[in-house]
Amino acid sequence: QAFPPYERDWAQPTLISCWLDKDPAAAFAWVRALPQGTQRKTNVREFFESLGLKNPAAALKYLAEYDASPERGRDNYASSVFKAWASTDPAAAAWPRRRCR
């Protein structure tokens, strides 16, 4: 049975977070395939934020791939990765910034 749109939109970020534990590549492919719009932005941000908490190195790998893709548009999700990473390991998350100075 299908969820009503509101419930589906509300549940998707939680499902993405859980999906990352099982198959991050499939979750990434799914969020990339979503149509442009607010819900896609929400889900892409959730992907990068959740993966930034769980596996920052993987999040940076996917971020580089996403940033190089034409569907990226004007959105930048690096802050989502580093914000999540900094909540668990502030020193490590600050390292790339210190290195760029």
Backbone as JSON Lines, residues from 0, in Angstrom:
{"i":0,"aa":"Q","n":[0.85,-1.18,0.0],"ca":[0.0,0.0,0.0],"c":[0.89,1.24,0.0]}
{"i":1,"aa":"A","n":[0.54,2.2,-0.79],"ca":[1.33,3.42,-0.93],"c":[1.04,4.37,0.22]}
{"i":2,"aa":"F","n":[2.06,5.1,0.62],"ca":[1.9,6.13,1.63],"c":[1.33,7.38,0.97]}
{"i":3,"aa":"P","n":[0.55,8.17,1.7],"ca":[0.16,9.49,1.19],"c":[1.44,10.33,1.02]}
{"i":4,"aa":"P","n":[1.44,11.29,0.1],"ca":[2.66,12.06,-0.17],"c":[3.3,12.68,1.08]}
{"i":5,"aa":"Y","n":[2.51,13.25,1.97],"ca":[3.08,13.88,3.16],"c":[3.84,12.87,4.01]}
{"i":6,"aa":"E","n":[3.22,11.7,4.24],"ca":[3.86,10.68,5.06],"c":[5.11,10.13,4.38]}
{"i":7,"aa":"R","n":[5.04,9.97,3.08],"ca":[6.2,9.49,2.32],"c":[7.36,10.47,2.44]}
{"i":8,"aa":"D","n":[7.07,11.75,2.24],"ca":[8.11,12.77,2.32],"c":[8.7,12.85,3.71]}
{"i":9,"aa":"W","n":[7.89,12.65,4.72],"ca":[8.34,12.7,6.11],"c":[9.22,11.5,6.44]}
{"i":10,"aa":"A","n":[8.89,10.32,5.89],"ca":[9.61,9.08,6.22],"c":[10.91,8.9,5.45]}
{"i":11,"aa":"Q","n":[11.03,9.49,4.28],"ca":[12.19,9.24,3.44],"c":[13.54,9.54,4.1]}
{"i":12,"aa":"P","n":[13.72,10.67,4.77],"ca":[15.03,10.91,5.39],"c":[15.43,9.85,6.41]}
{"i":13,"aa":"T","n":[14.48,9.36,7.19],"ca":[14.78,8.32,8.16],"c":[15.18,7.02,7.46]}
{"i":14,"aa":"L","n":[14.48,6.7,6.4],"ca":[14.8,5.5,5.65],"c":[16.18,5.59,5.0]}
{"i":15,"aa":"I","n":[16.53,6.77,4.5],"ca":[17.86,6.96,3.91],"c":[18.94,6.71,4.96]}
{"i":16,"aa":"S","n":[18.74,7.26,6.14],"ca":[19.72,7.07,7.2],"c":[19.92,5.58,7.51]}
{"i":17,"aa":"C","n":[18.85,4.83,7.56],"ca":[18.95,3.37,7.8],"c":[19.56,2.65,6.6]}
{"i":18,"aa":"W","n":[19.21,3.08,5.42],"ca":[19.7,2.46,4.2],"c":[21.22,2.56,4.12]}
{"i":19,"aa":"L","n":[21.77,3.66,4.62],"ca":[23.22,3.86,4.58],"c":[23.97,2.77,5.33]}
{"i":20,"aa":"D","n":[23.34,2.18,6.33],"ca":[23.98,1.08,7.06],"c":[24.07,-0.18,6.22]}
{"i":21,"aa":"K","n":[23.19,-0.33,5.27],"ca":[23.12,-1.55,4.45],"c":[23.83,-1.4,3.11]}
{"i":22,"aa":"D","n":[23.55,-0.3,2.41],"ca":[24.05,-0.16,1.04],"c":[24.13,1.31,0.65]}
{"i":23,"aa":"P","n":[25.21,1.99,1.05],"ca":[25.31,3.42,0.73],"c":[25.29,3.71,-0.77]}
{"i":24,"aa":"A","n":[25.86,2.83,-1.58],"ca":[25.88,3.07,-3.03],"c":[24.46,3.07,-3.59]}
{"i":25,"aa":"A","n":[23.63,2.17,-3.13],"ca":[22.24,2.13,-3.61],"c":[21.47,3.36,-3.12]}
{"i":26,"aa":"A","n":[21.7,3.77,-1.89],"ca":[21.03,4.97,-1.37],"c":[21.45,6.2,-2.18]}
{"i":27,"aa":"F","n":[22.74,6.27,-2.52],"ca":[23.24,7.39,-3.31],"c":[22.6,7.4,-4.7]}
{"i":28,"aa":"A","n":[22.53,6.24,-5.32],"ca":[21.91,6.16,-6.64],"c":[20.44,6.57,-6.58]}
{"i":29,"aa":"W","n":[19.76,6.18,-5.51],"ca":[18.35,6.53,-5.38],"c":[18.15,8.03,-5.22]}
{"i":30,"aa":"V","n":[18.93,8.67,-4.33],"ca":[18.73,10.12,-4.15],"c":[19.11,10.88,-5.41]}
{"i":31,"aa":"R","n":[20.1,10.4,-6.13],"ca":[20.49,11.07,-7.38],"c":[19.4,10.94,-8.45]}
{"i":32,"aa":"A","n":[18.61,9.88,-8.39],"ca":[17.58,9.65,-9.39],"c":[16.27,10.39,-9.1]}
{"i":33,"aa":"L","n":[16.15,10.98,-7.92],"ca":[14.93,11.71,-7.59],"c":[14.78,12.93,-8.5]}
{"i":34,"aa":"P","n":[13.54,13.31,-8.81],"ca":[13.34,14.5,-9.63],"c":[13.76,15.77,-8.87]}
{"i":35,"aa":"Q","n":[14.19,16.76,-9.62],"ca":[14.59,18.02,-9.02],"c":[13.45,18.59,-8.19]}
{"i":36,"aa":"G","n":[13.78,19.22,-7.09],"ca":[12.77,19.85,-6.25],"c":[13.16,19.81,-4.79]}
{"i":37,"aa":"T","n":[12.28,20.32,-3.96],"ca":[12.54,20.43,-2.53],"c":[12.79,19.09,-1.88]}
{"i":38,"aa":"Q","n":[11.99,18.08,-2.22],"ca":[12.16,16.78,-1.58],"c":[13.49,16.14,-1.95]}
{"i":39,"aa":"R","n":[13.93,16.34,-3.17],"ca":[15.25,15.83,-3.56],"c":[16.33,16.51,-2.73]}
{"i":40,"aa":"K","n":[16.26,17.82,-2.59],"ca":[17.26,18.54,-1.8],"c":[17.27,18.02,-0.36]}
{"i":41,"aa":"T","n":[16.1,17.81,0.2],"ca":[16.0,17.29,1.57],"c":[16.67,15.92,1.67]}
{"i":42,"aa":"N","n":[16.41,15.05,0.72],"ca":[16.95,13.7,0.77],"c":[18.45,13.66,0.48]}
{"i":43,"aa":"V","n":[18.92,14.48,-0.45],"ca":[20.36,14.54,-0.71],"c":[21.08,15.07,0.53]}
{"i":44,"aa":"R","n":[20.53,16.1,1.14],"ca":[21.14,16.65,2.36],"c":[21.17,15.58,3.47]}
{"i":45,"aa":"E","n":[20.09,14.85,3.62],"ca":[20.04,13.78,4.62],"c":[21.08,12.71,4.32]}
{"i":46,"aa":"F","n":[21.25,12.36,3.06],"ca":[22.25,11.38,2.68],"c":[23.63,11.83,3.16]}
{"i":47,"aa":"F","n":[24.01,13.06,2.83],"ca":[25.35,13.53,3.18],"c":[25.5,13.76,4.68]}
{"i":48,"aa":"E","n":[24.48,14.26,5.33],"ca":[24.56,14.49,6.77],"c":[24.67,13.16,7.53]}
{"i":49,"aa":"S","n":[23.82,12.21,7.19],"ca":[23.86,10.91,7.88],"c":[25.15,10.16,7.61]}
{"i":50,"aa":"L","n":[25.6,10.18,6.36],"ca":[26.85,9.49,6.05],"c":[28.04,10.22,6.68]}
{"i":51,"aa":"G","n":[27.95,11.54,6.8],"ca":[29.0,12.3,7.48],"c":[29.13,11.89,8.94]}
{"i":52,"aa":"L","n":[28.03,11.52,9.56],"ca":[28.05,11.01,10.94],"c":[28.61,9.6,11.01]}
{"i":53,"aa":"K","n":[28.22,8.76,10.06],"ca":[28.53,7.34,10.1],"c":[29.9,7.01,9.52]}
{"i":54,"aa":"N","n":[30.25,7.69,8.42],"ca":[31.49,7.37,7.71],"c":[31.93,8.61,6.93]}
{"i":55,"aa":"P","n":[32.63,9.53,7.59],"ca":[33.01,10.77,6.91],"c":[33.84,10.57,5.64]}
{"i":56,"aa":"A","n":[34.73,9.58,5.65],"ca":[35.54,9.34,4.45],"c":[34.67,8.96,3.26]}
{"i":57,"aa":"A","n":[33.7,8.09,3.48],"ca":[32.78,7.71,2.41],"c":[31.94,8.91,1.98]}
{"i":58,"aa":"A","n":[31.51,9.71,2.94],"ca":[30.71,10.9,2.61],"c":[31.5,11.83,1.7]}
{"i":59,"aa":"L","n":[32.78,12.02,1.99],"ca":[33.61,12.89,1.15],"c":[33.78,12.3,-0.25]}
{"i":60,"aa":"K","n":[33.89,10.99,-0.34],"ca":[34.01,10.32,-1.66],"c":[32.75,10.56,-2.48]}
{"i":61,"aa":"Y","n":[31.59,10.34,-1.87],"ca":[30.34,10.57,-2.59],"c":[30.13,12.06,-2.89]}
{"i":62,"aa":"L","n":[30.58,12.91,-2.0],"ca":[30.47,14.35,-2.22],"c":[31.27,14.78,-3.44]}
{"i":63,"aa":"A","n":[32.48,14.25,-3.58],"ca":[33.31,14.57,-4.76],"c":[32.62,14.1,-6.03]}
{"i":64,"aa":"E","n":[32.03,12.92,-5.99],"ca":[31.31,12.39,-7.16],"c":[30.09,13.25,-7.47]}
{"i":65,"aa":"Y","n":[29.36,13.65,-6.45],"ca":[28.15,14.46,-6.65],"c":[28.51,15.85,-7.16]}
{"i":66,"aa":"D","n":[29.55,16.45,-6.59],"ca":[29.96,17.79,-7.01],"c":[30.41,17.83,-8.46]}
{"i":67,"aa":"A","n":[30.91,16.71,-8.97],"ca":[31.38,16.66,-10.35],"c":[30.25,16.36,-11.33]}
{"i":68,"aa":"S","n":[29.07,16.07,-10.83],"ca":[27.97,15.67,-11.71],"c":[27.15,16.87,-12.16]}
{"i":69,"aa":"P","n":[26.56,16.78,-13.35],"ca":[25.76,17.9,-13.85],"c":[24.48,18.14,-13.07]}
{"i":70,"aa":"E","n":[23.95,17.12,-12.37],"ca":[22.69,17.35,-11.65],"c":[22.88,18.13,-10.35]}
{"i":71,"aa":"R","n":[24.11,18.37,-9.98],"ca":[24.37,19.09,-8.73],"c":[23.7,20.46,-8.74]}
{"i":72,"aa":"G","n":[23.76,21.12,-9.84],"ca":[23.19,22.46,-9.87],"c":[23.96,23.39,-8.94]}
{"i":73,"aa":"R","n":[23.24,24.21,-8.2],"ca":[23.88,25.2,-7.34],"c":[23.97,24.75,-5.89]}
{"i":74,"aa":"D","n":[23.5,23.55,-5.6],"ca":[23.49,23.08,-4.23],"c":[24.87,22.6,-3.81]}
{"i":75,"aa":"N","n":[25.2,22.89,-2.57],"ca":[26.48,22.47,-2.02],"c":[26.21,21.78,-0.7]}
{"i":76,"aa":"Y","n":[26.59,20.52,-0.61],"ca":[26.3,19.74,0.58],"c":[27.52,19.49,1.44]}
{"i":77,"aa":"A","n":[28.64,20.14,1.12],"ca":[29.86,19.96,1.93],"c":[29.6,20.36,3.37]}
{"i":78,"aa":"S","n":[28.85,21.42,3.58],"ca":[28.6,21.87,4.96],"c":[27.84,20.8,5.74]}
{"i":79,"aa":"S","n":[26.96,20.04,5.08],"ca":[26.23,18.96,5.76],"c":[27.19,17.88,6.24]}
{"i":80,"aa":"V","n":[28.16,17.53,5.39],"ca":[29.14,16.5,5.75],"c":[29.98,16.98,6.93]}
{"i":81,"aa":"F","n":[30.54,18.19,6.81],"ca":[31.46,18.66,7.85],"c":[30.74,18.98,9.16]}
{"i":82,"aa":"K","n":[29.52,19.45,9.09],"ca":[28.74,19.71,10.31],"c":[28.5,18.41,11.06]}
{"i":83,"aa":"A","n":[28.09,17.37,10.34],"ca":[27.84,16.07,10.97],"c":[29.14,15.48,11.51]}
{"i":84,"aa":"W","n":[30.19,15.56,10.73],"ca":[31.49,15.02,11.14],"c":[31.99,15.73,12.39]}
{"i":85,"aa":"A","n":[31.86,17.04,12.41],"ca":[32.33,17.83,13.56],"c":[31.57,17.49,14.84]}
{"i":86,"aa":"S","n":[30.35,17.01,14.71],"ca":[29.59,16.66,15.91],"c":[30.14,15.41,16.59]}
{"i":87,"aa":"T","n":[30.88,14.59,15.85],"ca":[31.45,13.38,16.43],"c":[32.97,13.45,16.59]}
{"i":88,"aa":"D","n":[33.64,14.23,15.75],"ca":[35.1,14.33,15.81],"c":[35.53,15.71,15.31]}
{"i":89,"aa":"P","n":[35.4,16.72,16.16],"ca":[35.68,18.1,15.73],"c":[37.1,18.3,15.2]}
{"i":90,"aa":"A","n":[38.07,17.69,15.82],"ca":[39.46,17.88,15.38],"c":[39.68,17.34,13.97]}
{"i":91,"aa":"A","n":[39.16,16.16,13.71],"ca":[39.32,15.57,12.38],"c":[38.56,16.36,11.32]}
{"i":92,"aa":"A","n":[37.38,16.84,11.66],"ca":[36.59,17.6,10.71],"c":[37.23,18.95,10.4]}
{"i":93,"aa":"A","n":[37.98,19.5,11.34],"ca":[38.64,20.78,11.13],"c":[39.93,20.64,10.34]}
{"i":94,"aa":"W","n":[40.48,19.44,10.28],"ca":[41.76,19.23,9.6],"c":[41.77,19.73,8.16]}
{"i":95,"aa":"P","n":[40.78,19.41,7.31],"ca":[40.82,19.91,5.92],"c":[40.8,21.44,5.87]}
{"i":96,"aa":"R","n":[40.1,22.06,6.77],"ca":[40.05,23.53,6.77],"c":[41.4,24.12,7.13]}
{"i":97,"aa":"R","n":[42.05,23.55,8.15],"ca":[43.38,24.04,8.53],"c":[44.37,23.85,7.39]}
{"i":98,"aa":"R","n":[44.25,22.78,6.68],"ca":[45.18,22.45,5.6],"c":[45.04,23.43,4.44]}
{"i":99,"aa":"C","n":[43.86,24.0,4.24],"ca":[43.62,24.92,3.13],"c":[44.09,26.34,3.42]}
{"i":100,"aa":"R","n":[44.47,26.62,4.61],"ca":[44.88,27.99,4.95],"c":[46.27,28.29,4.48]}
